Amino acid sequence: ELLDDVEGMLRPQAEAKGLRFAIQVEGPAPAWIRADAKRLRQILINLLGNAVRFTEQGEVRLRLDFRQHVSRIEVIDTGIGIAPQDQERIFLPFERGSAGRRASETGTGLGLTITHLLTQLMGGDLSVASTPGQGSTFTVRLYLPGIPSDPTRPPLRAVALRPVIGYIAPRRTLLVVDDQPLQRQLLAGLLVPMGFVVQEAASGRECLEIVQHQLPDLVLLDITMDDLDGWQTAEMLRSLYAATQLPIVFVSANLFDQHPERMAALQCQGFVGKPVIESELLGALERALQLEWVRDNTPLSLLHKPPSGVAPYPSTLPDSLREDLIRLARQGQATALRELLSRARTELPAHTHTLHLLQACADRFDFQALADHLREPEHEPES
């Protein structure tokens, strides 16, 4: 089911560009494997999405081989390739390689970094072999033990694996406090595309100055910092604001920093380890802020349900705009689609929430989901 879900998301994107898309399983494969489904799905989507993005003709192929509980997963494309000097750097944050910088599509430069981290967290290895102008092969090796088939096992909830693209209004502002710029940027790279407003503070003292001028909805607070550490900063924040006014979620590379009694005394709402895994971070934010997530298969008609006390969003976009967006999505015109959505957000501020959610689909090249959302009948929410 996981493969079907990934194929359903990526095949339309490939075919919209005129590419062949294939999944090939070599040798016998177990009916079931034991794995972290969300992390494995994210690895596959990131690698296949990159392959489709940087391939203009030919094919994108996912090849899987399972032998003695060790899987080899290869994503093969006939795209622009990667220069030898870039093949190590592409796994570093914000590095896209010379060919990527020349490509027409832009990105945050975090996709392969996150994929590399996810692979390592699952105890695996990610490597690349590439020839400029001919294509690339990304290879993931993971220990994925086969397990016996069990007819009583409930089916995989593929819907639950759909990536989060936003949340129900109102919009939230998060303050990321970390003395390492890279760590702040990594968190911003995860959170901004989902619609969060992200502010940054490089120290505990800067954090205290910011919150007294403009109170955020939540603070993501690193523990190990120079000057004031995270615990000291949290104590000072609590002397100013109650937990109901300012939730705090700690972020730390040292899991031994998690002290439940101390966190409870400071009325902190969560702890997330580094390297930050998106599902863990979103879980902490969901609990602390009582968020209702929007996934890439959520009907737009449901997105207009306002929270208590918030005015509802308009439920329809202008017909001409809807038609243009659907046409560009069907054609796979990512750049034109993004430009149109950007202009629409400026010209139609009343529809900002809806347009932001459509933008999230476009940013992931999920043109089919974007078109499906727009084709759905939309109605005013009941009061």
C-alpha positions as CSV (number, residue, x, y, z in Angstrom):
1,E,0.0,0.0,0.0
2,L,2.9,2.4,0.7
3,L,4.3,1.8,-2.8
4,D,0.8,2.4,-4.3
5,D,0.5,5.6,-2.3
6,V,3.9,6.9,-3.5
7,E,3.2,5.9,-7.1
8,G,-0.1,7.6,-7.0
9,M,1.5,10.8,-6.0
10,L,4.6,10.8,-8.3
11,R,3.4,9.1,-11.5
12,P,1.0,12.0,-12.4
13,Q,3.9,14.4,-12.0
14,A,6.2,12.4,-14.2
15,E,3.6,11.8,-16.9
16,A,2.7,15.5,-16.9
17,K,6.2,16.1,-18.1
18,G,6.1,13.3,-20.7
19,L,8.3,11.0,-18.6
20,R,8.0,7.2,-18.2
21,F,7.6,6.1,-14.6
22,A,8.2,2.6,-13.5
23,I,8.5,0.5,-10.3
24,Q,10.7,-2.6,-10.6
25,V,11.0,-5.3,-7.9
26,E,14.0,-7.7,-8.4
27,G,13.8,-11.2,-7.0
28,P,11.3,-12.4,-4.4
29,A,10.0,-9.7,-2.0
30,P,8.4,-10.2,1.4
31,A,4.7,-9.5,1.7
32,W,5.3,-7.4,4.8
33,I,8.4,-5.6,6.1
34,R,9.0,-4.0,9.5
35,A,9.9,-0.3,9.0
36,D,9.1,3.2,10.1
37,A,6.4,3.8,7.3
38,K,6.4,7.6,7.5
39,R,10.2,8.0,7.3
40,L,10.4,5.4,4.5
41,R,7.6,7.1,2.6
42,Q,9.4,10.5,3.0
43,I,12.7,9.1,1.7
44,L,11.0,7.7,-1.4
45,I,9.0,10.8,-2.1
46,N,12.0,13.1,-1.7
47,L,14.2,11.0,-4.0
48,L,11.5,10.4,-6.6
49,G,10.4,14.0,-6.5
50,N,13.9,15.2,-7.1
51,A,14.3,12.7,-10.0
52,V,11.1,14.0,-11.7
53,R,12.1,17.6,-11.0
54,F,15.5,17.4,-12.7
55,T,14.5,15.1,-15.6
56,E,13.1,16.6,-18.8
57,Q,13.0,13.5,-21.0
58,G,13.3,9.7,-20.6
59,E,12.3,8.0,-17.5
60,V,12.3,7.8,-13.7
61,R,12.5,4.3,-12.2
62,L,12.2,3.0,-8.7
63,R,14.0,-0.3,-8.4
64,L,13.8,-2.5,-5.2
65,D,15.8,-5.5,-4.2
66,F,15.2,-7.4,-0.9
67,R,17.9,-9.9,0.1
68,Q,18.4,-11.4,3.6
69,H,16.4,-8.6,5.2
70,V,18.6,-5.9,3.6
71,S,16.9,-3.8,1.0
72,R,18.5,-1.9,-1.8
73,I,16.3,0.9,-3.1
74,E,17.4,2.7,-6.2
75,V,15.9,5.8,-7.8
76,I,17.2,6.1,-11.3
77,D,16.6,9.0,-13.7
78,T,17.8,10.2,-17.1
79,G,18.0,13.8,-16.0
80,I,20.6,16.5,-15.9
81,G,23.0,14.6,-13.6
82,I,25.4,15.9,-11.0
83,A,28.9,17.1,-11.5
84,P,31.6,15.0,-9.7
85,Q,32.6,18.0,-7.4
86,D,29.0,18.3,-6.3
87,Q,28.2,14.7,-5.5
88,E,29.3,15.0,-1.8
89,R,28.0,18.5,-1.3
90,I,24.4,17.8,-2.3
91,F,23.8,16.2,1.0
92,L,24.8,19.4,2.9
93,P,22.1,21.9,3.9
94,F,21.2,24.5,1.3
95,E,23.5,23.0,-1.3
96,R,21.9,22.3,-4.7
97,G,24.9,21.7,-7.0
98,S,25.9,23.6,-10.1
99,A,23.3,21.9,-12.3
100,G,20.6,22.4,-9.8
101,R,21.3,26.1,-9.6
102,R,20.9,26.3,-13.3
103,A,17.7,24.4,-13.3
104,S,14.5,26.4,-13.9
105,E,12.9,25.1,-10.6
106,T,14.1,26.4,-7.3
107,G,14.0,24.8,-3.9
108,T,15.2,25.2,-0.3
109,G,18.2,23.0,-0.7
110,L,17.1,20.8,2.2
111,G,15.4,17.8,0.5
112,L,18.5,15.7,0.2
113,T,19.8,16.8,3.6
114,I,16.6,15.6,5.3
115,T,16.6,12.4,3.2
116,H,20.2,11.7,4.3
117,L,19.3,12.3,7.9
118,L,16.2,10.1,7.7
119,T,18.2,7.3,6.1
120,Q,20.8,7.5,8.9
121,L,18.2,7.5,11.6
122,M,16.8,4.3,10.2
123,G,20.3,2.8,10.4
124,G,20.9,2.9,6.6
125,D,23.1,4.4,4.0
126,L,22.4,6.8,1.1
127,S,24.8,7.2,-1.9
128,V,24.7,8.6,-5.4
129,A,26.3,7.8,-8.7
130,S,25.8,10.3,-11.5
131,T,27.0,11.3,-15.0
132,P,26.3,14.9,-16.0
133,G,23.9,15.1,-18.9
134,Q,23.0,11.4,-18.6
135,G,21.3,10.9,-15.2
136,S,21.7,9.9,-11.6
137,T,21.1,6.8,-9.4
138,F,20.5,7.4,-5.7
139,T,20.8,4.2,-3.7
140,V,19.4,3.6,-0.2
141,R,20.4,0.5,1.8
142,L,18.2,-0.3,4.8
143,Y,17.7,-3.2,7.1
144,L,14.0,-3.9,6.4
145,P,13.3,-7.4,7.8
146,G,10.4,-9.4,6.3
147,I,7.7,-10.5,8.6
148,P,5.1,-13.3,8.2
149,S,1.8,-12.4,6.7
150,D,-0.9,-12.0,9.3
151,P,-4.5,-11.9,8.1
152,T,-5.6,-10.2,11.3
153,R,-3.2,-7.3,10.8
154,P,-5.2,-4.1,10.0
155,P,-4.5,-2.5,6.6
156,L,-2.0,0.3,6.4
157,R,-3.7,3.7,6.7
158,A,-2.3,5.3,3.6
159,V,-4.2,8.5,4.3
160,A,-2.3,8.9,7.6
161,L,0.9,8.9,5.7
162,R,0.0,11.8,3.5
163,P,2.3,14.7,4.1
164,V,1.1,17.7,6.1
165,I,0.8,20.8,3.9
166,G,-0.7,23.3,6.4
167,Y,-3.2,23.7,9.2
168,I,-6.6,25.2,9.9
169,A,-6.5,28.9,10.7
170,P,-5.6,31.1,12.4
171,R,-2.0,31.5,11.3
172,R,0.6,30.9,14.0
173,T,3.9,32.6,14.7
174,L,6.8,30.5,16.1
175,L,10.0,31.8,17.6
176,V,13.0,29.5,17.0
177,V,15.8,30.1,19.5
178,D,19.1,28.5,18.8
179,D,22.7,29.9,18.7
180,Q,23.5,27.9,15.5
181,P,22.2,29.6,12.4
182,L,22.0,26.3,10.5
183,Q,19.7,24.8,13.1
184,R,17.4,27.8,12.9
185,Q,17.3,27.6,9.1
186,L,16.6,23.9,9.1
187,L,13.6,24.4,11.3
188,A,12.4,27.4,9.2
189,G,12.8,25.2,6.1
190,L,10.4,22.7,7.6
191,L,7.9,25.1,9.0
192,V,7.5,28.0,6.6
193,P,6.1,25.9,3.7
194,M,3.3,24.8,6.1
195,G,2.2,28.3,6.7
196,F,3.9,29.2,10.0
197,V,5.4,32.6,10.5
198,V,8.9,31.9,11.8
199,Q,11.0,34.4,13.8
200,E,14.6,33.7,14.9
201,A,16.6,34.5,17.9
202,A,20.3,33.6,18.3
203,S,20.4,33.6,22.1
204,G,18.2,33.5,25.2
205,R,18.6,37.2,25.7
206,E,17.5,38.0,22.2
207,C,14.5,35.7,22.7
208,L,13.5,37.6,25.8
209,E,13.7,40.9,23.9
210,I,11.6,39.6,21.0
211,V,8.8,38.2,23.1
212,Q,8.4,41.5,25.1
213,H,7.9,43.4,21.8
214,Q,5.7,40.8,20.0
215,L,4.5,37.6,21.7
216,P,4.7,34.6,19.4
217,D,2.3,31.6,19.7
218,L,5.1,29.2,20.7
219,V,8.8,29.1,21.4
220,L,11.0,26.4,20.0
221,L,13.9,26.6,22.5
222,D,17.4,25.0,22.2
223,I,18.8,23.9,25.5
224,T,22.6,24.1,24.9
225,M,23.4,27.7,24.2
226,D,26.1,30.2,25.3
227,D,25.2,32.9,27.8
228,L,21.7,31.8,28.9
229,D,21.0,28.2,28.2
230,G,17.5,26.8,27.4
231,W,16.5,26.1,31.0
232,Q,17.5,29.5,32.2
233,T,15.7,31.1,29.3
234,A,12.6,29.1,30.0
235,E,12.6,30.1,33.6
236,M,12.8,33.8,32.7
237,L,10.0,33.3,30.1
238,R,7.8,31.7,32.7
239,S,8.4,34.6,35.1
240,L,6.8,36.8,32.4
241,Y,4.2,34.6,30.8
242,A,2.0,31.7,31.8
243,A,2.0,28.5,29.8
244,T,-1.4,29.4,28.4
245,Q,0.1,32.6,27.1
246,L,3.4,31.2,25.7
247,P,3.9,27.5,25.2
248,I,7.5,26.2,25.1
249,V,8.9,23.2,23.3
250,F,12.5,22.3,23.9
251,V,14.7,21.2,21.0
252,S,18.0,19.4,21.8
253,A,20.6,17.2,20.3
254,N,21.2,15.5,23.7
255,L,18.3,13.2,24.5
256,F,19.5,13.1,28.1
257,D,18.5,16.7,28.3
258,Q,14.9,15.6,28.6
259,H,14.0,15.9,32.3
260,P,10.2,15.4,32.7
261,E,10.1,16.8,36.2
262,R,12.0,19.9,35.4
263,M,9.9,20.4,32.2
264,A,6.7,20.0,34.3
265,A,8.0,22.5,36.8
266,L,8.5,25.1,34.0
267,Q,5.2,24.1,32.4
268,C,6.8,23.3,29.1
269,Q,4.8,21.6,26.4
270,G,7.2,19.2,24.7
271,F,10.7,18.0,23.8
272,V,12.0,17.2,20.3
273,G,15.4,15.7,19.6
274,K,17.9,16.7,16.9
275,P,18.3,16.0,14.1
276,V,14.6,17.1,14.0
277,I,12.2,14.6,12.4
278,E,9.2,16.3,10.9
279,S,6.7,13.9,12.3
280,E,8.0,14.4,15.9
281,L,8.1,18.2,15.5
282,L,4.6,18.3,14.1
283,G,3.4,16.0,16.9
284,A,4.8,18.4,19.5
285,L,3.3,21.5,17.8
286,E,-0.1,19.7,17.4
287,R,-0.3,19.0,21.1
288,A,1.0,22.4,22.3
289,L,-1.1,24.5,19.9
290,Q,-4.1,22.2,19.4
291,L,-3.6,22.3,15.7
292,E,-5.7,20.6,13.1
293,W,-3.4,19.5,10.2
294,V,-4.2,19.8,6.5
295,R,-2.8,16.9,4.4
296,D,-2.4,16.9,0.7
297,N,-5.6,14.9,0.2
298,T,-7.8,17.1,2.3
299,P,-10.8,18.5,0.3
300,L,-10.6,22.3,0.0
301,S,-14.3,22.4,1.1
302,L,-13.2,21.2,4.5
303,L,-10.4,23.7,4.8
304,H,-12.9,26.6,5.2
305,K,-14.3,25.3,8.5
306,P,-13.2,28.1,10.8
307,P,-12.1,27.6,14.3
308,S,-14.3,28.9,17.1
309,G,-14.4,32.7,17.1
310,V,-12.7,33.1,13.7
311,A,-14.5,34.4,10.6
312,P,-14.8,31.8,7.8
313,Y,-12.7,32.0,4.8
314,P,-14.3,32.6,1.4
315,S,-15.1,29.2,-0.1
316,T,-14.6,29.9,-3.8
317,L,-11.8,31.3,-6.0
318,P,-12.7,33.4,-9.0
319,D,-13.7,31.1,-11.9
320,S,-11.0,32.5,-14.3
321,L,-8.3,31.9,-11.7
322,R,-9.5,28.3,-10.9
323,E,-9.5,27.5,-14.6
324,D,-6.0,28.9,-15.2
325,L,-4.7,27.0,-12.1
326,I,-6.2,23.7,-13.3
327,R,-4.8,24.2,-16.8
328,L,-1.3,24.8,-15.6
329,A,-1.5,21.9,-13.1
330,R,-2.6,19.5,-15.9
331,Q,0.3,20.7,-18.0
332,G,2.8,20.4,-15.2
333,Q,3.9,24.0,-15.6
334,A,5.4,24.4,-12.1
335,T,7.0,27.8,-12.6
336,A,4.0,29.4,-14.2
337,L,1.8,27.9,-11.6
338,R,3.8,29.3,-8.7
339,E,4.0,32.7,-10.3
340,L,0.2,32.8,-10.7
341,L,-0.4,31.7,-7.1
342,S,2.1,34.3,-5.9
343,R,0.3,37.1,-7.9
344,A,-3.1,35.8,-6.7
345,R,-2.0,36.0,-3.0
346,T,-1.1,39.7,-3.6
347,E,-4.3,40.5,-5.5
348,L,-6.7,38.4,-3.5
349,P,-5.8,38.8,0.2
350,A,-9.1,37.4,1.3
351,H,-8.2,34.0,-0.3
352,T,-4.7,33.9,1.2
353,H,-5.3,30.7,3.2
354,T,-6.7,28.7,0.3
355,L,-3.9,30.0,-2.0
356,H,-1.3,29.1,0.5
357,L,-2.5,25.5,0.7
358,L,-2.5,25.3,-3.1
359,Q,1.0,26.7,-3.1
360,A,2.1,23.8,-0.9
361,C,0.8,21.3,-3.5
362,A,2.7,23.2,-6.2
363,D,5.9,23.3,-4.2
364,R,5.8,19.5,-3.9
365,F,4.9,19.1,-7.6
366,D,1.7,17.4,-6.6
367,F,-0.2,18.8,-9.6
368,Q,-2.9,16.1,-9.4
369,A,-3.8,16.9,-5.9
370,L,-3.9,20.6,-6.7
371,A,-6.2,20.1,-9.7
372,D,-8.4,17.7,-7.6
373,H,-8.8,20.3,-4.9
374,L,-9.9,22.9,-7.4
375,R,-12.4,20.6,-9.2
376,E,-14.2,19.8,-6.0
377,P,-17.5,21.6,-5.3
378,E,-17.1,24.1,-2.6
379,H,-19.8,25.4,-0.3
380,E,-20.0,28.0,2.3
381,P,-19.5,26.4,5.8
382,E,-22.5,26.2,8.0
383,S,-22.7,28.6,10.8
